[in-house]
Amino acid sequence: MKIYTTLQIGDFHLNHCEDYFLIENVGTNRTLMAVMDGCTMARDSYFASTLVARILRKICITQGYLELHQPGLPLPSPEEQVKQILSALMQQLKQLQSLLLLEQKDLLTTLVLFLADKKQNNGLILAIGDGLVSVNGTVTLFDQDNKPDYLGFHLHENFDDWYHSLDQKIVVEQLRDVSIATDGIMLFQPSRPIADTSTDPVDFLLHDLHFNEHEDMLDRKLKALEHQRGLRPSDDIAIIRAIYS
């Protein structure tokens, strides 16, 4: 499995990139991938997306230790494990909110999770808020229709009730070429008077295999879009693309 990533600030943002990403192993055979997009209208929106990534990293490491030191424990299904990870995330966010005297506007970020089981060749994708997912060539856009959803809105809800209300889930039965991205991938604009607007940045970034021999494949693709097609992202972008062979 090869995993490619990119993170780029958009032209509409001057000081900080509000997106972030995480890749972390959860035990021996599973990997958690996540992209986050902080709310521009919130306070220090880059903080929320980065904080969520740091907490997720801790949760993954902790769950990996449990597998190592208690090898007889049955492995949960991908959906059960995603629920466990999300529950731990929300609990720790609530604790930090109290500890640091954070307000709701300090904790507004979207989240797209992808838990991949490399041994069973399957996985689960869960999105809270906007984002875009490509599974083996099939693209799904999660769009809240100008009514964005963020983790910070749900910290004090009953977790089980909230989790069961989430419907932006995709069961991945065969892992071949899977990508998750923040919605900035949909917001490219011409950077020069004559631009190749016939190029589809989503298809080029998530399906095309040019530069796949390089670890920085997605960075190279963004440069090709800018310098060869005259297209630049107006919003921040975080992308993770996993190609399985």
C-alpha positions in Angstrom: 0.0 0.0 0.0 1.3 3.4 -0.9 -0.2 6.5 0.8 0.2 9.9 -0.8 -0.7 13.2 1.0 -0.8 16.9 0.3 -1.7 20.0 2.4 -1.9 23.4 0.8 -3.2 26.8 1.8 -5.8 28.3 -0.6 -5.5 31.7 -2.2 -8.4 33.0 -0.1 -6.4 32.4 3.1 -3.4 34.6 3.9 -2.1 33.6 7.3 -2.9 30.0 8.1 -3.9 26.8 6.4 -7.1 25.7 8.3 -7.0 22.1 7.0 -5.0 19.2 8.4 -4.5 15.5 7.9 -3.5 12.4 9.9 -2.2 8.9 9.1 -1.6 6.6 12.0 -1.5 2.8 12.4 -4.1 1.2 14.7 -2.5 -2.0 15.7 -0.9 -4.4 13.2 -3.2 -4.4 10.2 -5.3 -1.3 10.4 -4.5 2.3 9.5 -6.6 5.4 10.3 -6.5 8.2 7.8 -8.3 11.5 8.5 -8.7 15.0 7.0 -10.0 18.0 8.9 -11.2 21.4 7.8 -11.5 24.2 10.3 -14.3 26.7 10.1 -13.2 30.0 8.6 -15.7 32.0 10.6 -14.6 30.4 13.9 -11.7 31.5 16.1 -8.2 30.3 15.2 -9.8 27.6 13.0 -6.4 26.0 12.3 -6.3 25.2 16.0 -9.3 22.9 16.0 -8.3 20.8 13.0 -4.7 20.4 14.3 -6.0 19.5 17.8 -8.3 16.8 16.5 -5.4 15.3 14.6 -3.3 15.2 17.7 -6.0 13.6 19.8 -6.7 11.0 17.1 -3.0 10.1 17.0 -3.0 9.5 20.7 -6.1 7.3 20.5 -4.6 5.2 17.7 -1.4 4.7 19.6 -3.3 3.7 22.7 -5.5 1.2 20.8 -2.4 -0.2 19.2 -0.9 -0.8 22.6 -4.0 -2.7 23.7 -3.6 -5.1 20.7 0.0 -5.6 21.5 -0.4 -6.3 25.2 -3.7 -8.2 25.0 -3.3 -10.3 21.9 -6.3 -12.5 22.7 -8.8 -9.6 22.5 -11.2 -10.1 19.5 -10.7 -7.4 16.8 -13.7 -5.2 16.4 -15.3 -4.7 13.0 -14.1 -1.5 11.2 -17.4 0.3 12.0 -17.2 -0.7 15.7 -13.6 0.5 15.8 -14.5 3.8 14.1 -17.2 4.3 16.7 -14.8 3.6 19.5 -12.3 6.1 18.1 -14.9 8.8 17.6 -16.3 8.3 21.1 -12.8 8.6 22.6 -12.2 11.7 20.5 -15.4 13.4 21.6 -14.8 12.6 25.2 -11.2 14.0 25.1 -12.4 17.1 23.3 -14.9 17.7 26.1 -12.2 17.3 28.7 -9.9 19.8 26.9 -12.7 22.2 26.4 -13.2 22.3 30.2 -9.5 22.3 31.0 -8.6 25.1 28.5 -11.9 27.1 28.9 -12.5 26.7 25.2 -15.8 27.9 23.6 -17.7 26.2 20.9 -16.2 28.5 18.2 -12.7 27.2 19.2 -13.6 23.6 18.3 -15.3 23.9 14.9 -13.8 21.5 12.4 -15.1 18.9 9.9 -13.8 15.4 10.0 -13.5 12.6 7.4 -12.2 9.3 8.8 -11.1 6.3 6.8 -10.2 3.1 8.7 -8.5 0.6 6.4 -7.9 -3.0 7.2 -5.0 -4.1 5.0 -5.3 -7.8 5.9 -9.1 -8.1 5.2 -8.9 -5.6 2.3 -11.9 -3.6 3.5 -12.7 -0.5 5.6 -15.1 2.2 6.6 -15.3 5.9 5.8 -17.2 8.3 8.0 -17.7 12.0 7.3 -18.9 14.7 9.7 -19.5 17.8 7.7 -18.3 18.6 4.2 -15.7 16.6 2.3 -15.1 14.5 -0.8 -14.3 10.8 -1.0 -13.3 8.6 -4.0 -13.5 4.8 -3.6 -12.1 2.9 -6.6 -13.1 5.6 -9.0 -16.5 6.4 -7.6 -16.7 9.9 -6.2 -19.0 11.0 -3.3 -19.3 14.6 -2.4 -20.6 15.4 1.1 -22.1 18.8 1.0 -24.2 20.3 3.8 -25.9 22.8 1.4 -24.5 25.9 3.2 -25.5 24.5 6.6 -22.1 23.2 7.7 -21.7 20.6 10.4 -18.8 20.6 12.8 -17.6 18.4 15.7 -17.9 21.2 18.1 -21.7 21.3 17.6 -22.1 17.9 19.2 -19.8 17.7 22.2 -22.6 17.7 24.7 -25.0 15.5 22.9 -25.6 11.9 23.9 -22.9 10.2 21.9 -24.8 7.0 21.0 -27.8 9.0 19.8 -25.6 11.3 17.8 -23.6 8.5 16.3 -26.6 6.6 15.1 -27.9 9.7 13.4 -24.7 9.9 11.2 -25.5 8.8 7.7 -22.4 9.9 5.8 -20.8 6.5 5.8 -19.3 4.4 3.1 -18.4 0.7 3.6 -15.3 -0.1 1.5 -15.4 -3.7 0.5 -12.3 -3.8 -1.8 -9.3 -1.5 -1.3 -7.8 -0.5 -4.6 -7.5 3.3 -4.9 -9.2 5.2 -2.1 -9.0 9.0 -1.4 -10.4 11.3 1.2 -10.2 15.1 0.8 -11.5 18.3 2.3 -14.0 20.2 0.2 -11.3 22.6 -1.0 -10.6 20.1 -3.8 -13.8 21.4 -5.5 -12.6 25.0 -5.5 -10.0 25.5 -8.1 -9.9 28.7 -10.1 -7.9 30.1 -13.0 -4.6 31.7 -12.0 -3.9 33.3 -15.3 -6.0 34.7 -18.2 -5.7 31.6 -20.3 -6.2 28.5 -18.3 -7.0 24.9 -19.2 -10.5 24.8 -17.5 -11.3 21.5 -19.3 -9.0 19.8 -16.7 -10.9 18.2 -13.8 -8.7 18.7 -10.7 -10.6 16.0 -8.8 -10.0 13.4 -11.5 -6.4 14.4 -12.0 -5.6 14.3 -8.2 -7.6 11.3 -7.2 -7.7 9.0 -10.2 -4.8 9.8 -12.5 -1.6 7.9 -11.9 1.0 10.3 -13.2 3.9 10.8 -10.7 2.8 7.8 -8.6 6.5 6.6 -8.5 7.2 9.7 -6.3 6.2 10.0 -2.6 5.2 13.6 -3.3 2.9 12.6 -6.1 0.0 14.9 -5.0 2.3 17.9 -4.5 3.6 17.4 -8.0 0.1 17.2 -9.3 -0.8 20.5 -7.6 2.2 22.1 -9.2 1.2 20.7 -12.6 -2.3 22.1 -12.2 -0.9 25.5 -11.5 2.0 25.8 -13.9 0.7 23.7 -16.8 -3.1 24.2 -16.6 -3.2 27.6 -14.8 -5.4 26.3 -12.0 -4.9 27.0 -8.3 -7.0 26.1 -5.2 -8.9 29.1 -3.8 -9.6 27.2 -0.5 -7.3 25.1 1.6 -6.8 21.5 0.6 -6.0 18.3 2.5 -5.9 15.1 0.6 -4.9 11.5 1.4 -4.8 8.9 -1.4 -4.1 5.3 -0.7 -3.3 2.9 -3.6 -3.3 -0.8 -2.8 -1.4 -3.3 -4.9 
